[in-house]
């Protein structure tokens, strides 16, 4: 039994759903950590439609897929 078409369909569907969710985000919250950033996307009604943890060095590449939106970020303490 060849399950490759099913796998390809699931990957395509996940990609379309991801793009749909990314288009619905009005506010993106970013909580920067030492190595991982926690992200939360809110729609126009304020409901959370997206949550993800991304390694800091991959954050900019990940954000390239988003349309422009409001970004809210937790303050980052600076060691002096």
Residue pairs with C-beta under 8 A, 6 or more apart in sequence:
18 65
19 65
21 41
21 49
21 50
22 41
22 50
22 65
22 66
22 67
23 67
24 41
24 43
24 44
24 49
25 41
25 42
25 43
25 49
25 50
25 66
25 67
25 69
26 42
26 43
26 44
26 69
26 70
27 41
27 42
27 69
27 70
27 71
27 72
28 39
28 40
28 41
28 42
28 66
28 69
28 70
28 71
28 72
29 39
29 40
29 41
29 42
29 71
29 72
29 73
30 37
30 38
30 39
30 59
30 71
30 72
30 73
30 74
31 37
31 38
31 39
31 40
31 73
31 74
32 56
32 73
32 74
32 76
33 56
34 56
35 55
35 56
36 53
36 54
36 55
36 56
37 53
37 54
37 55
37 56
37 59
38 51
38 52
38 53
39 50
39 51
39 52
39 53
39 54
40 48
40 50
40 51
41 48
41 49
41 50
41 51
42 48
42 49
43 49
52 62
54 62
